[in-house]
Amino acid sequence: MQHKKFFSARHYQWFVVTANLVMIAVWFLANNGLAFWDDFTYLNFARQINEGSFELGTNHFTSRVALLYPTAWVIELLGINEWTITLYPLLCGLIILNLTLWLGHLYHHWLGVLAATILVCDYHIITFITHLFPEMPMALFIFMALVAYDRVNRREGDHRLAALITATALFLAYLTKMTVILIVPLFLYLFFNDYKRRQTNKSYWMITLVLLIFFVVANGFWYQEVYGDFFYRFKNISNNHEASAKTFFDKDNLTLLKRLTYLPLLGFLRGGFFVPLLFCLPALLATRRKHWRLESPEHLWRVSVIMVLVTWWFMSTNWRYYSPMPVDTRHITFLIPLMLMAGGFYWIETHLLSAIRYTRAKFLLAILLVIPAYKVSSSGERNFRELKEAVEHNLRPETGRVRVFTDGLTSYGYPYFYNFQATDHNYVWFSELNGAAPLAGDYLLLNPAFLNDRYHDHENLEALKVMARESGLELKPLRNGKVQLWRWVEE
């Protein structure tokens, strides 16, 4: 498409700087600490890498080395705290942002302004640059792969370098999370459309395929050498497939039918996808059969969104039986940059944008700042810092051997508060006592934000208190506030 610039180079550069600073500021202010499950597990594995004790095992999280190793390098250099452990996701977010702004610089300033503004203000993006999850690295690698293809399809980049970037990015996505399988149908279609239908980009595809096959096969032979099974990782993922409230393979046919029809729509409405999906929806609805040939390169992004959405809607996550993905939209966070590109290329050609770009109506984009403002204002809702203070001030390692009854998240992730050093403290989840009963001298640590109705935490907590009272114990308060700490003493 014709390159269109609506701002001076200086003004656009100021927007680039501002967008980057806003993302960094939101990352810092919206940080609400560990979620204490997936992110704690990744952090623990990264720590093991630095200690030399890490091994790829039956826990399928250990195979996500493209997340673990960069995190390990960061914490080795800067230490462990709630900000350093999320520097890698932030870096991925910043690279996506600047790739978006670069495309805006190349093709249309308003493409960069619209897409970058929504990206910085997006609920999912803010969530995953402030937590140690694989979603942001996945989003970066898939976006890089498609940007590289887009450049080749426009005849605006060296096809050999683009092929190297595509293959490397896709392999890194593969080493980050197996959800990368959702983009396989898309790239197969792009290959078919170019190689068979349009008779173009053939050398790009040959180099890309050779490199990808080499990377994946070499990885498989590594598993064969170490574990005796070329498909060890794939089987491991299937073996780790457990039934939960979010899965559908273990549900009745009616529930499965709901998942394949309207439940994903509800997921989009209550998740963080509403704004980017609404932004790109006109482009998706305007897609016609002729657009799928990609004769106009701008159509790549809408075709990509449609292909991935359909794949996510119906694809099984287990090769042994049909198991559609959960409707939790975090698993397809990588779609957000694609949606923004699809919507951006659509809106820059409309009369609506022509009508508002020279008027004050463009400042309505500032309304989107409500989203990061909300994330910042709610960053303390999980009481992470109060919990950290309660443990570090009242349950120090030198206090001797103690037993602490608490919620499930704290009982799993408490080593974080001790810098992963060995301690004699024993943290017990009051919803999984396994025969444990409170004794005089035991502690009760309560963070209301961590109580989970799915595991009947409230009921089990009350049952624990009744058990203690029947044993002649009463609770002596040691700390009040958002996080409470008590100690059982004899009446």
C-alpha positions as CSV (number, residue, x, y, z in Angstrom):
1,M,0.0,0.0,0.0
2,Q,1.0,3.6,-0.5
3,H,3.0,5.0,2.5
4,K,1.0,7.7,4.2
5,K,2.3,10.0,6.9
6,F,0.0,12.4,8.7
7,F,2.4,13.7,11.3
8,S,5.9,15.1,11.1
9,A,8.6,12.6,11.9
10,R,9.3,14.5,15.1
11,H,5.7,14.3,16.3
12,Y,5.4,10.6,15.5
13,Q,8.7,10.0,17.3
14,W,7.2,11.7,20.3
15,F,4.2,9.4,20.2
16,V,6.5,6.4,20.0
17,V,8.4,7.6,23.1
18,T,5.2,8.4,24.9
19,A,3.6,5.0,24.1
20,N,6.7,3.2,25.4
21,L,6.8,5.2,28.6
22,V,3.1,4.6,29.3
23,M,3.6,0.9,28.9
24,I,6.5,0.9,31.3
25,A,4.7,3.1,33.8
26,V,1.6,0.8,33.7
27,W,3.8,-2.3,34.1
28,F,5.4,-0.8,37.2
29,L,2.2,0.6,38.8
30,A,-0.2,-2.2,37.9
31,N,2.1,-5.0,39.3
32,N,0.2,-7.0,41.9
33,G,2.7,-9.6,42.7
34,L,2.7,-13.3,42.1
35,A,-0.5,-15.2,41.2
36,F,1.2,-18.0,43.1
37,W,0.5,-20.9,40.8
38,D,1.7,-21.0,37.2
39,D,4.0,-18.0,37.7
40,F,5.5,-19.4,40.9
41,T,6.1,-22.7,39.1
42,Y,7.9,-21.0,36.2
43,L,10.0,-18.9,38.7
44,N,11.0,-21.9,40.6
45,F,12.2,-23.7,37.5
46,A,14.1,-20.6,36.4
47,R,15.8,-20.5,39.8
48,Q,16.7,-24.2,39.4
49,I,18.3,-23.3,36.1
50,N,20.6,-20.8,37.8
51,E,21.4,-23.4,40.5
52,G,22.2,-26.1,38.0
53,S,19.5,-28.5,39.3
54,F,16.9,-28.0,36.5
55,E,15.7,-31.0,34.5
56,L,13.1,-31.4,31.8
57,G,10.6,-33.8,33.5
58,T,7.1,-35.0,33.4
59,N,5.8,-31.6,34.4
60,H,5.0,-30.1,30.9
61,F,5.9,-26.6,32.2
62,T,9.6,-27.7,32.1
63,S,9.5,-27.9,28.3
64,R,8.7,-24.2,28.1
65,V,12.4,-23.3,28.0
66,A,12.0,-20.2,25.9
67,L,10.2,-18.7,28.9
68,L,12.3,-20.3,31.6
69,Y,15.8,-19.5,30.4
70,P,15.3,-15.7,29.8
71,T,13.7,-15.4,33.2
72,A,16.6,-17.3,34.7
73,W,19.1,-14.9,33.1
74,V,17.1,-11.8,34.4
75,I,16.8,-13.0,38.0
76,E,20.5,-14.2,38.0
77,L,21.5,-10.6,37.1
78,L,18.9,-8.6,39.1
79,G,17.6,-10.9,41.8
80,I,14.1,-12.0,42.6
81,N,11.2,-9.6,43.2
82,E,7.8,-8.9,41.8
83,W,9.3,-6.6,39.1
84,T,12.4,-8.5,38.0
85,I,10.4,-11.7,37.4
86,T,8.2,-9.9,34.9
87,L,10.9,-8.0,33.0
88,Y,11.0,-10.6,30.3
89,P,7.2,-10.4,29.6
90,L,7.5,-6.6,29.7
91,L,10.3,-6.7,27.1
92,C,8.2,-8.9,24.8
93,G,5.3,-6.4,25.2
94,L,7.6,-3.5,24.3
95,I,9.0,-5.2,21.2
96,I,5.4,-5.9,20.0
97,L,4.5,-2.3,20.7
98,N,7.5,-1.0,18.7
99,L,6.9,-3.4,15.8
100,T,3.4,-2.1,15.7
101,L,4.7,1.5,15.7
102,W,7.3,0.6,13.0
103,L,4.6,-0.7,10.7
104,G,2.7,2.5,11.3
105,H,5.8,4.4,10.3
106,L,6.1,2.3,7.2
107,Y,2.6,2.3,5.9
108,H,0.3,4.7,7.7
109,H,0.8,6.8,10.9
110,W,-2.8,6.3,12.0
111,L,-2.2,2.5,11.8
112,G,0.5,2.9,14.4
113,V,-1.5,5.4,16.5
114,L,-4.7,3.3,16.6
115,A,-3.0,-0.1,17.1
116,A,-0.4,1.1,19.6
117,T,-3.0,3.0,21.7
118,I,-5.2,0.0,22.1
119,L,-2.3,-2.3,22.7
120,V,-0.9,-0.2,25.6
121,C,-4.4,0.0,27.1
122,D,-5.5,-3.6,26.5
123,Y,-6.6,-5.5,29.6
124,H,-4.9,-8.8,28.6
125,I,-1.7,-7.1,27.6
126,I,-1.4,-5.3,30.9
127,T,-2.2,-8.5,32.8
128,F,0.5,-10.5,31.1
129,I,3.3,-7.9,31.1
130,T,2.8,-7.8,34.9
131,H,2.9,-11.6,35.4
132,L,5.3,-14.4,34.6
133,F,3.3,-16.3,32.0
134,P,4.1,-17.5,28.5
135,E,1.4,-15.4,26.9
136,M,3.6,-12.4,26.0
137,P,6.5,-14.3,24.6
138,M,4.0,-16.4,22.5
139,A,2.4,-13.2,21.3
140,L,5.8,-11.7,20.3
141,F,7.1,-14.8,18.4
142,I,3.9,-15.3,16.4
143,F,3.7,-11.6,15.6
144,M,7.3,-11.6,14.5
145,A,6.7,-14.5,12.2
146,L,3.7,-12.9,10.5
147,V,5.4,-9.5,10.2
148,A,8.3,-11.3,8.5
149,Y,5.9,-13.0,6.1
150,D,4.1,-9.8,5.5
151,R,7.3,-8.0,4.4
152,V,8.0,-10.8,1.9
153,N,4.5,-10.7,0.6
154,R,4.8,-7.0,0.0
155,R,8.2,-7.5,-1.8
156,E,9.7,-5.1,0.8
157,G,12.2,-7.4,2.6
158,D,14.9,-9.8,1.9
159,H,13.2,-13.2,1.7
160,R,16.2,-15.1,3.2
161,L,16.3,-13.0,6.3
162,A,12.5,-13.1,6.5
163,A,12.5,-16.9,6.3
164,L,15.2,-17.1,9.1
165,I,13.1,-14.8,11.3
166,T,9.9,-16.7,10.6
167,A,11.4,-20.1,11.3
168,T,13.2,-19.0,14.4
169,A,10.2,-17.1,15.8
170,L,7.9,-20.1,15.2
171,F,10.4,-22.5,16.8
172,L,10.8,-20.2,19.8
173,A,7.0,-20.1,20.1
174,Y,7.1,-23.9,20.0
175,L,9.6,-23.9,22.9
176,T,7.4,-21.5,24.8
177,K,4.0,-23.2,24.7
178,M,2.4,-25.9,22.6
179,T,-0.5,-23.6,22.0
180,V,1.5,-22.7,18.9
181,I,-0.3,-25.6,17.2
182,L,-3.2,-23.2,16.7
183,I,-1.3,-21.3,14.0
184,V,-0.3,-24.4,12.1
185,P,-3.5,-24.4,9.9
186,L,-2.8,-20.7,9.2
187,F,0.7,-21.2,8.0
188,L,-0.3,-24.3,6.0
189,Y,-2.9,-22.1,4.2
190,L,-0.3,-19.4,3.6
191,F,2.0,-21.9,2.1
192,F,-0.7,-23.4,-0.1
193,N,-1.9,-20.0,-1.2
194,D,1.6,-18.9,-2.2
195,Y,3.1,-22.1,-3.5
196,K,0.2,-23.6,-5.4
197,R,-2.3,-20.9,-6.1
198,R,-0.3,-17.7,-6.6
199,Q,3.0,-19.3,-7.5
200,T,5.0,-16.8,-5.4
201,N,7.3,-16.6,-2.4
202,K,8.6,-20.1,-3.2
203,S,12.2,-19.5,-2.1
204,Y,11.0,-17.9,1.2
205,W,8.8,-21.0,1.9
206,M,11.6,-23.5,1.0
207,I,14.0,-21.8,3.4
208,T,11.4,-21.5,6.1
209,L,10.3,-25.1,5.9
210,V,13.9,-26.5,5.8
211,L,14.8,-24.5,8.9
212,L,11.6,-25.4,10.8
213,I,12.0,-29.1,10.0
214,F,15.6,-29.0,11.1
215,F,14.8,-27.2,14.4
216,V,11.9,-29.5,15.3
217,V,13.6,-32.7,14.3
218,A,16.8,-31.7,16.2
219,N,14.6,-31.0,19.3
220,G,12.9,-34.4,18.9
221,F,16.2,-36.2,18.6
222,W,17.4,-34.5,21.8
223,Y,14.4,-36.0,23.6
224,Q,15.2,-39.3,21.9
225,E,18.7,-39.2,23.2
226,V,17.9,-38.1,26.7
227,Y,14.5,-39.8,27.3
228,G,14.4,-42.5,24.6
229,D,11.3,-41.1,23.0
230,F,11.2,-38.7,20.0
231,F,7.7,-37.7,20.9
232,Y,8.3,-37.4,24.7
233,R,7.1,-33.8,24.9
234,F,3.8,-34.5,23.0
235,K,3.0,-37.6,25.2
236,N,3.9,-35.6,28.3
237,I,1.4,-32.9,27.4
238,S,-1.3,-35.6,26.9
239,N,-0.5,-37.2,30.2
240,N,-0.7,-33.9,32.0
241,H,-4.2,-33.3,30.7
242,E,-6.3,-33.2,33.8
243,A,-10.0,-32.6,34.3
244,S,-10.9,-29.3,35.8
245,A,-13.8,-26.8,35.9
246,K,-12.4,-25.3,32.7
247,T,-12.0,-28.5,30.6
248,F,-14.7,-30.0,28.4
249,F,-13.4,-33.5,27.5
250,D,-14.8,-34.7,30.8
251,K,-18.2,-33.1,30.5
252,D,-21.5,-34.3,29.0
253,N,-22.4,-33.8,25.3
254,L,-24.7,-30.9,26.1
255,T,-21.8,-29.0,27.8
256,L,-19.5,-29.8,24.9
257,L,-22.1,-28.5,22.4
258,K,-22.3,-25.3,24.4
259,R,-18.5,-25.0,24.2
260,L,-18.6,-25.4,20.4
261,T,-21.4,-22.8,20.0
262,Y,-21.9,-19.9,22.3
263,L,-19.6,-20.3,25.3
264,P,-16.6,-18.8,23.5
265,L,-18.7,-15.7,22.7
266,L,-19.3,-15.2,26.4
267,G,-15.6,-15.7,27.1
268,F,-14.8,-12.8,24.7
269,L,-17.4,-10.6,26.5
270,R,-16.1,-11.2,30.0
271,G,-12.5,-11.5,29.2
272,G,-10.0,-8.9,28.0
273,F,-10.8,-9.4,24.3
274,F,-13.8,-7.1,24.0
275,V,-12.0,-4.0,22.8
276,P,-9.5,-5.5,20.3
277,L,-12.2,-7.9,18.9
278,L,-14.7,-5.0,18.6
279,F,-11.9,-3.0,16.8
280,C,-11.3,-5.6,14.2
281,L,-14.8,-7.0,13.9
282,P,-15.8,-4.8,10.9
283,A,-12.7,-6.0,9.1
284,L,-13.6,-9.7,9.8
285,L,-17.2,-9.1,8.7
286,A,-16.1,-7.3,5.5
287,T,-13.9,-10.3,4.5
288,R,-14.8,-11.8,1.1
289,R,-13.7,-14.8,-0.8
290,K,-11.4,-12.7,-3.0
291,H,-9.5,-11.4,0.1
292,W,-8.3,-14.9,0.9
293,R,-5.9,-14.8,-2.1
294,L,-4.0,-12.1,-0.3
295,E,-3.3,-10.2,-3.5
296,S,-3.6,-7.1,-1.2
297,P,-1.2,-7.8,1.6
298,E,-3.3,-5.9,4.1
299,H,-5.8,-8.7,4.1
300,L,-3.2,-11.0,5.7
301,W,-4.2,-9.9,9.2
302,R,-7.9,-10.4,8.9
303,V,-7.4,-13.8,7.3
304,S,-5.0,-14.7,10.1
305,V,-7.5,-13.8,12.8
306,I,-10.3,-15.8,11.2
307,M,-8.1,-18.9,10.7
308,V,-6.8,-18.9,14.3
309,L,-10.2,-18.2,15.8
310,V,-11.8,-21.1,13.9
311,T,-8.9,-23.4,14.8
312,W,-9.2,-22.4,18.5
313,W,-12.9,-22.9,18.4
314,F,-12.8,-26.5,17.3
315,M,-9.3,-28.0,17.6
316,S,-8.6,-30.7,20.2
317,T,-5.7,-30.1,22.7
318,N,-5.2,-33.8,23.1
319,W,-4.4,-36.3,20.3
320,R,-5.9,-39.2,22.3
321,Y,-9.4,-37.9,22.6
322,Y,-11.4,-34.8,21.6
323,S,-10.7,-32.0,24.1
324,P,-11.4,-28.5,22.9
325,M,-9.5,-25.6,24.5
326,P,-11.0,-23.8,27.5
327,V,-12.9,-20.6,26.8
328,D,-10.4,-18.7,29.0
329,T,-9.1,-16.2,26.4
330,R,-5.7,-15.9,27.9
331,H,-4.6,-18.9,25.9
332,I,-5.0,-16.9,22.7
333,T,-3.6,-13.6,23.9
334,F,-1.3,-13.8,20.9
335,L,-4.3,-13.0,18.7
336,I,-4.5,-9.4,20.1
337,P,-1.6,-7.9,18.0
338,L,-3.1,-9.6,14.9
339,M,-6.5,-8.2,15.7
340,L,-5.1,-4.7,16.0
341,M,-3.4,-5.0,12.7
342,A,-6.5,-6.4,11.0
343,G,-8.6,-3.6,12.5
344,G,-6.0,-0.9,11.8
345,F,-5.6,-1.7,8.1
346,Y,-9.4,-1.6,7.8
347,W,-10.1,1.7,9.6
348,I,-7.4,3.7,7.9
349,E,-9.2,3.3,4.6
350,T,-12.6,4.3,5.9
351,H,-14.4,7.7,5.7
352,L,-14.8,7.6,9.5
353,L,-11.1,8.0,10.1
354,S,-10.9,10.6,7.4
355,A,-13.6,12.5,9.3
356,I,-12.1,12.4,12.7
357,R,-8.3,12.5,12.2
358,Y,-8.2,16.3,11.7
359,T,-10.8,17.0,14.4
360,R,-10.8,16.9,18.2
361,A,-12.8,13.7,18.0
362,K,-9.5,11.8,17.8
363,F,-8.9,12.7,21.4
364,L,-11.7,10.3,22.4
365,L,-9.0,7.6,22.2
366,A,-8.0,8.8,25.6
367,I,-11.1,7.1,27.0
368,L,-9.1,3.8,26.6
369,L,-6.8,5.0,29.4
370,V,-9.7,4.0,31.8
371,I,-8.5,0.4,31.4
372,P,-4.8,0.9,32.6
373,A,-6.1,3.3,35.3
374,Y,-8.4,0.5,36.5
375,K,-5.6,-2.0,36.4
376,V,-3.4,0.3,38.4
377,S,-6.2,1.1,41.0
378,S,-6.9,-2.6,41.5
379,S,-3.3,-3.7,41.8
380,G,-3.6,-4.1,45.5
381,E,-6.8,-6.2,45.5
382,R,-4.9,-9.5,46.1
383,N,-3.0,-8.1,49.1
384,F,0.3,-9.4,47.8
385,R,2.5,-6.8,49.6
386,E,0.6,-7.1,52.8
387,L,1.0,-10.9,52.7
388,K,4.7,-10.5,52.0
389,E,5.1,-8.1,54.9
390,A,3.1,-10.5,57.2
391,V,5.4,-13.4,56.4
392,E,8.7,-11.6,56.4
393,H,8.0,-9.7,59.7
394,N,6.2,-12.4,61.7
395,L,7.3,-15.8,60.3
396,R,11.0,-15.3,59.7
397,P,13.2,-18.4,59.3
398,E,14.9,-17.8,62.6
399,T,11.6,-18.2,64.5
400,G,12.2,-21.9,64.6
401,R,10.0,-24.7,63.4
402,V,6.4,-23.6,63.1
403,R,3.2,-24.8,61.3
404,V,1.1,-22.3,59.5
405,F,-2.5,-23.0,58.3
406,T,-3.3,-21.0,55.3
407,D,-4.9,-20.9,51.8
408,G,-3.9,-23.1,48.9
409,L,-1.9,-20.5,47.0
410,T,0.2,-19.4,50.0
411,S,0.8,-23.0,51.0
412,Y,2.2,-23.7,47.5
413,G,4.1,-20.5,46.9
414,Y,5.4,-19.5,50.3
415,P,9.1,-20.4,49.4
416,Y,9.1,-17.1,47.4
417,F,9.0,-15.2,50.7
418,Y,12.1,-17.0,51.9
419,N,14.0,-16.5,48.7
420,F,13.6,-20.2,48.0
421,Q,15.9,-21.0,50.9
422,A,15.1,-24.1,53.1
423,T,13.0,-23.4,56.1
424,D,11.6,-25.5,58.9
425,H,8.2,-23.8,58.5
426,N,5.4,-26.1,57.4
427,Y,2.5,-24.4,55.5
428,V,-0.7,-26.4,55.5
429,W,-3.8,-25.7,53.3
430,F,-6.9,-25.8,55.4
431,S,-8.8,-27.4,52.6
432,E,-6.4,-30.3,52.4
433,L,-5.5,-31.1,56.0
434,N,-4.7,-34.8,55.3
435,G,-5.2,-35.6,59.0
436,A,-3.5,-32.4,60.4
437,A,-5.1,-30.7,63.3
438,P,-4.2,-27.4,64.9
439,L,-2.1,-27.4,68.1
440,A,-1.1,-24.8,70.6
441,G,1.6,-22.6,69.0
442,D,0.4,-23.1,65.4
443,Y,-0.4,-20.1,63.2
444,L,-3.4,-19.1,61.0
445,L,-2.5,-16.9,58.1
446,L,-5.4,-15.5,56.2
447,N,-5.5,-13.6,53.0
448,P,-9.2,-13.2,52.0
449,A,-8.3,-12.5,48.4
450,F,-6.8,-16.0,48.0
451,L,-9.9,-17.9,49.3
452,N,-11.4,-20.1,46.6
453,D,-15.0,-21.1,46.5
454,R,-14.3,-23.9,44.1
455,Y,-12.4,-25.7,46.9
456,H,-14.9,-24.6,49.6
457,D,-12.2,-22.6,51.4
458,H,-14.6,-20.6,53.5
459,E,-16.4,-23.7,54.8
460,N,-13.2,-25.5,55.4
461,L,-11.7,-22.6,57.3
462,E,-14.7,-22.4,59.6
463,A,-14.5,-26.2,60.1
464,L,-10.8,-25.8,61.1
465,K,-11.7,-23.1,63.7
466,V,-14.4,-25.3,65.1
467,M,-12.0,-28.2,65.4
468,A,-9.5,-25.9,67.3
469,R,-12.2,-24.7,69.7
470,E,-13.3,-28.2,70.4
471,S,-9.6,-29.0,71.3
472,G,-9.6,-26.1,73.8
473,L,-7.7,-23.6,71.7
474,E,-8.4,-20.0,70.9
475,L,-7.0,-17.6,68.4
476,K,-4.7,-14.8,69.6
477,P,-4.5,-12.0,67.0
478,L,-0.9,-11.0,66.0
479,R,-1.7,-8.9,62.9
480,N,-4.8,-7.1,61.7
481,G,-5.6,-5.5,58.3
482,K,-6.1,-6.9,54.9
483,V,-4.0,-9.9,55.8
484,Q,-4.5,-11.3,59.3
485,L,-2.3,-13.5,61.3
486,W,-3.3,-15.4,64.5
487,R,-1.7,-17.9,66.8
488,W,-3.5,-20.7,68.6
489,V,-3.1,-20.7,72.3
490,E,-4.7,-22.7,75.0
491,E,-7.9,-21.2,76.5
